[in-house]
Amino acid sequence: MTIGTNPALVSDATIEVRGVSKWFGNKVAVSDVTCSFGPGITGLLGPNGAGKTTLLRMMMGLTSPSQGSVSMFGENPRRAPSVFKDVAFVPEDDAVYPFLTARQFVRYAASLTSSEITESAVTAALDQVEMLDAADRPISDYSKGMRQRTKVAAALVHNPRVLVLDEPLNGTDPVRRASLIDLFKKLAAAGHTIVISSHVLQEVERLATRVIAMVDGKLAAAGDIHAIRAAMSDIPYQVRIDTDVPRQVAAALLSLDTVSGIDMLESGLRVETTDLSSVGNVLPRIASDLDARITRFEPVDESLESVFRYLVKANR
């Protein structure tokens, strides 16, 4: 649940970032970012170099902010290591020991968190990421996707309340990718806080219920994907309409004040409008008046990719 009208903040936050900046010499990697994360899946978006990994590392206590504060369960993670009993981090780097097997690596990760984790918990974590068949082979023999799944298993072995993942689907094949996405969704439904950093927008669109977008180290947007797009009132919508009489439909639509342009396509139209609902409401009447068949009415820029493209342009 968001706090007031600020979609960057949630009332049930497990992680809070307040006025955080990080600079390395003259380079500003993160600039005055305030946001929070709670149960469910939040996508942390941005192109390479946007500051996502730096922000994650500050959230995990791996580096300190140059300015501002980070808290996890109300504690500074750099001063309260006990919070990591309930937290796991999957870095983008390989961060695995190639001479170990997956089972040994997950067992080692478990030992760093608690001496009470059983062998059955290690097996269950490997099973969650479908790595049991290869669990006793050395990691040096693994593909990138298998190494990714091994890292996720090591993160899950102690059943953390918070899971922070930096580009977790890199190198995975489509079947395993879908399986990991289902796994993350199940964990979110069970009340876990999951933060997934990615520049692959389609993946986050399949995963996240909420988005935090960064551009050039700054917070560019936050909230629901469609709400972000709807808030960009100065940017016209693009809608695809397929019909058997495109020129007649185009002429009728151009009479609307909310339609600012139309492109003719091979099998229809691409309409630019400031009010998507007005076009949708009037289209049945136009179809009836013209005896036209409308086979498609689809916004073509409400995808996360389009939203992100707008954000990047707006913040350059």
C-alpha distance (Angstrom), angle and dihedral (degrees) to the residues before:
residue distance angle dihedral
M1 . . .
T2 3.79 . .
I3 3.80 122.4 .
G4 3.80 111.0 -115.2
T5 3.77 109.3 -51.7
N6 3.81 97.2 -30.5
P7 3.82 107.7 104.9
A8 3.81 90.9 -172.0
L9 3.81 89.7 70.6
V10 3.81 130.8 61.9
S11 3.81 126.7 -162.2
D12 3.82 94.6 -137.8
A13 3.81 94.9 51.5
T14 3.78 121.8 167.2
I15 3.83 91.5 177.2
E16 3.80 123.6 38.0
V17 3.80 126.9 -171.8
R18 3.81 115.3 -169.9
G19 3.81 123.8 -171.5
V20 3.79 91.5 -34.1
S21 3.79 122.1 179.8
K22 3.78 129.9 169.4
W23 3.76 126.8 -170.0
F24 3.78 133.1 178.4
G25 3.79 107.7 -156.3
N26 3.80 105.4 -54.9
K27 3.81 93.8 -16.3
V28 3.82 116.7 97.9
A29 3.81 108.3 -153.4
V30 3.82 98.1 172.8
S31 3.81 124.2 18.5
D32 3.83 124.3 -160.2
V33 3.81 98.1 -41.9
T34 3.80 119.8 177.2
C35 3.80 119.4 -178.7
S36 3.79 141.7 121.2
F37 3.78 139.2 -146.2
G38 3.79 131.2 -144.9
P39 3.83 140.0 167.7
G40 3.80 114.3 -34.3
I41 3.78 130.8 41.0
T42 3.79 121.1 -51.5
G43 3.78 119.0 -173.8
L44 3.80 115.6 -143.0
L45 3.78 103.8 -154.8
G46 3.76 136.1 -171.6
P47 3.78 142.8 117.1
N48 3.79 119.6 -89.8
G49 3.80 107.9 -68.5
A50 3.81 94.1 26.6
G51 3.82 92.6 120.7
K52 3.81 98.3 -105.0
T53 3.81 97.4 129.3
T54 3.81 92.4 44.2
L55 3.80 89.9 52.4
L56 3.82 91.3 48.8
R57 3.79 91.7 49.9
M58 3.81 90.3 52.6
M59 3.80 90.3 48.0
M60 3.80 89.5 52.6
G61 3.81 93.6 47.5
L62 3.80 92.7 -115.8
T63 3.79 90.9 123.9
S64 3.79 131.7 14.7
P65 3.81 124.9 -120.0
S66 3.79 117.4 -108.0
Q67 3.78 85.3 -140.9
G68 3.81 135.4 4.9
S69 3.80 130.4 24.8
V70 3.80 142.4 -85.2
S71 3.79 125.2 -158.4
M72 3.78 133.6 -176.4
F73 3.81 117.5 -164.6
G74 3.80 84.4 -10.3
E75 3.81 93.7 -56.8
N76 3.79 133.7 106.6
P77 3.82 101.9 -112.5
R78 3.82 91.9 -146.2
R79 3.79 91.3 56.9
A80 3.81 101.2 34.4
P81 3.82 108.9 49.2
S82 3.80 89.5 171.3
V83 3.82 88.6 81.5
F84 3.80 89.3 71.6
K85 3.79 90.4 74.2
D86 3.80 84.0 77.2
V87 3.82 99.2 34.8
A88 3.80 136.0 72.8
F89 3.80 131.8 -175.0
V90 3.80 127.8 -158.5
P91 3.82 106.9 -165.2
E92 3.78 124.3 -154.6
D93 3.82 90.1 -122.2
D94 3.79 117.0 86.2
A95 3.83 90.9 -111.5
V96 3.81 93.8 175.4
Y97 3.79 133.3 120.6
P98 3.83 106.0 -117.2
F99 3.81 93.9 -156.9
L100 3.83 92.0 60.2
T101 3.77 126.7 79.6
A102 3.80 118.3 -122.4
R103 3.80 89.7 -106.0
Q104 3.81 91.7 52.4
F105 3.81 91.7 46.4
V106 3.80 93.6 50.6
R107 3.81 90.2 45.1
Y108 3.81 89.5 51.6
A109 3.82 91.2 49.7
A110 3.80 88.9 50.6
S111 3.80 91.8 52.0
L112 3.81 91.0 55.4
T113 3.79 90.3 57.7
S114 3.78 104.0 36.8
S115 3.78 139.8 -10.1
E116 3.80 89.3 -144.1
I117 3.81 98.2 69.0
T118 3.80 109.2 114.2
E119 3.78 131.4 -139.4
S120 3.79 88.2 -110.9
A121 3.82 88.8 59.9
V122 3.81 89.3 53.3
T123 3.80 90.4 51.1
A124 3.80 91.5 46.6
A125 3.82 91.9 52.4
L126 3.80 91.2 51.0
D127 3.79 90.0 47.5
Q128 3.82 91.2 52.6
V129 3.81 90.0 62.0
E130 3.82 94.8 37.5
M131 3.79 95.1 -113.8
L132 3.81 101.0 125.3
D133 3.82 93.9 102.7
A134 3.82 91.4 58.7
A135 3.81 98.2 29.2
D136 3.81 95.1 112.9
R137 3.79 98.0 46.8
P138 3.82 120.0 95.6
I139 3.78 114.9 -95.1
S140 3.81 89.5 -126.4
D141 3.83 87.2 73.8
Y142 3.81 93.3 54.6
S143 3.78 130.0 104.9
K144 3.81 118.1 -124.1
G145 3.78 90.4 -99.9
M146 3.81 91.7 53.3
R147 3.80 90.4 49.9
Q148 3.79 88.9 51.4
R149 3.80 91.5 53.1
T150 3.80 90.7 47.3
K151 3.82 89.8 55.0
V152 3.79 90.5 50.0
A153 3.82 90.8 50.2
A154 3.81 89.9 51.4
A155 3.81 89.1 51.5
L156 3.80 93.9 49.2
V157 3.80 99.2 45.5
H158 3.82 94.3 92.3
N159 3.84 93.8 41.8
P160 3.83 96.5 -119.4
R161 3.80 121.7 -155.0
V162 3.81 89.4 -142.7
L163 3.81 124.0 44.5
V164 3.82 119.3 -174.5
L165 3.80 115.3 -169.6
D166 3.80 127.3 -173.2
E167 3.84 110.9 -158.9
P168 3.85 90.8 -31.8
L169 3.82 96.7 173.1
N170 3.81 97.2 54.9
G171 3.79 111.8 131.3
T172 3.80 96.1 5.6
D173 3.79 119.8 131.4
P174 3.84 118.8 -118.7
V175 3.82 94.8 -99.7
R176 3.82 94.9 49.8
R177 3.79 90.1 41.7
A178 3.79 90.8 56.9
S179 3.79 89.7 46.8
L180 3.82 92.6 52.4
I181 3.79 91.1 47.4
D182 3.82 89.6 53.5
L183 3.81 89.8 48.5
F184 3.81 93.2 51.7
K185 3.82 90.6 48.0
K186 3.80 91.4 52.2
L187 3.80 91.2 50.5
A188 3.81 90.4 49.5
A189 3.81 91.0 49.5
A190 3.81 88.1 53.4
G191 3.82 90.2 58.4
H192 3.81 102.3 -95.2
T193 3.80 120.4 144.2
I194 3.80 108.7 -124.8
V195 3.80 124.4 -175.7
I196 3.79 115.0 -172.5
S197 3.79 120.1 -171.3
S198 3.78 115.8 -159.2
H199 3.78 144.7 145.6
V200 3.83 90.5 -156.6
L201 3.76 97.4 96.5
Q202 3.79 99.0 -171.0
E203 3.80 90.8 57.6
V204 3.77 93.6 52.5
E205 3.79 89.9 46.6
R206 3.81 88.1 58.9
L207 3.79 92.4 46.0
A208 3.75 114.7 33.2
T209 3.79 131.8 75.3
R210 3.79 89.5 -171.8
V211 3.80 135.5 30.1
I212 3.80 135.3 -150.2
A213 3.81 108.8 -169.4
M214 3.81 124.2 -162.6
V215 3.78 129.3 -168.5
D216 3.83 123.3 -179.5
G217 3.80 91.6 -10.9
K218 3.80 94.4 -53.9
L219 3.79 132.9 106.8
A220 3.81 104.6 -103.0
A221 3.81 101.5 175.5
A222 3.79 142.9 -18.9
G223 3.78 138.2 -164.1
D224 3.78 138.7 43.7
I225 3.81 114.6 -5.4
H226 3.81 94.3 -124.7
A227 3.80 92.6 43.4
I228 3.80 90.0 53.8
R229 3.79 90.5 51.6
A230 3.82 92.3 46.2
A231 3.82 90.4 51.9
M232 3.80 90.4 59.8
S233 3.79 91.6 83.3
D234 3.80 93.0 160.0
I235 3.82 92.1 60.0
P236 3.84 114.7 76.9
Y237 3.79 120.7 -128.2
Q238 3.79 120.3 -116.4
V239 3.82 115.6 -141.9
R240 3.80 129.0 -177.5
I241 3.82 116.8 -141.0
D242 3.82 121.1 -175.8
T243 3.79 116.9 -162.9
D244 3.78 140.9 152.6
V245 3.84 91.8 -122.4
P246 3.82 103.6 41.0
R247 3.81 97.7 162.5
Q248 3.79 94.4 52.9
V249 3.82 91.9 46.4
A250 3.81 90.2 47.6
A251 3.81 91.4 52.7
A252 3.80 91.2 50.8
L253 3.80 93.4 47.8
L254 3.81 92.9 49.6
S255 3.80 88.4 65.4
L256 3.81 88.9 68.3
D257 3.81 116.6 95.9
T258 3.81 90.0 -142.3
V259 3.83 94.0 58.7
S260 3.80 111.1 87.2
G261 3.80 100.8 173.5
I262 3.79 146.6 -6.2
D263 3.81 131.3 -152.9
M264 3.80 119.6 -160.1
L265 3.80 113.9 -129.0
E266 3.80 131.0 -170.1
S267 3.80 93.3 -97.1
G268 3.77 103.6 15.4
L269 3.79 146.2 -29.2
R270 3.77 142.1 -55.9
V271 3.78 107.3 -145.8
E272 3.80 125.6 -162.6
T273 3.79 112.7 -151.5
T274 3.79 139.9 164.1
D275 3.83 91.4 -148.5
L276 3.78 116.2 44.2
S277 3.80 94.7 -176.8
S278 3.82 93.4 54.6
V279 3.81 90.7 57.4
G280 3.78 91.4 46.2
N281 3.81 91.7 49.7
V282 3.80 96.3 49.2
L283 3.81 97.4 41.5
P284 3.86 96.5 81.3
R285 3.81 90.5 54.4
I286 3.82 91.4 48.5
A287 3.80 90.2 49.1
S288 3.79 90.8 50.5
D289 3.82 94.5 46.6
L290 3.82 92.2 49.2
D291 3.81 96.4 36.2
A292 3.81 84.8 -125.1
R293 3.79 128.5 161.9
I294 3.82 112.1 -131.2
T295 3.81 108.4 -162.9
R296 3.79 99.2 168.3
F297 3.79 137.9 29.3
E298 3.79 110.0 168.0
P299 3.81 134.5 151.0
V300 3.80 105.8 -127.0
D301 3.79 100.0 -166.5
E302 3.81 104.6 48.4
S303 3.79 91.4 90.4
L304 3.77 117.7 109.4
E305 3.80 89.2 -111.4
S306 3.79 91.6 60.0
V307 3.79 93.2 44.3
F308 3.77 90.6 50.4
R309 3.79 92.0 48.4
Y310 3.80 88.9 55.4
L311 3.80 91.5 48.3
V312 3.79 93.2 51.6
K313 3.82 91.6 49.3
A314 3.79 92.2 46.7
N315 3.80 93.4 51.9
R316 3.81 99.4 45.1
